[in-house]
Amino acid sequence: MSSSDTTEPRQTPAEIQAEIDREQRQFAETLDALEEAARPGNIARRQIGKAKERGARLVDEARALVL
């Protein structure tokens, strides 16, 4: 049994380049998504939405106590 029987098959330069290209595209997409999420306006909108949801829950709970 030769040492090549226990190792993974080697990739061609074209396969390696294709993998690098895929990883770079995925990395760029992730960075774009992070950039979008980190925009101050988007952060503010998310926080306002959360505050509205909490406020609505509190109002519902208060109404339930009163009725």
Contacts in CASP RR format, 6 or more apart in sequence:
PFRMAT RR
TARGET T0000
AUTHOR 0000-0000-0000
METHOD contacts of the structure
MODEL  1
MSSSDTTEPRQTPAEIQAEIDREQRQFAETLDALEEAARPGNIARRQIGK
AKERGARLVDEARALVL
11 19 0 8 1.000
36 42 0 8 1.000
37 43 0 8 1.000
END
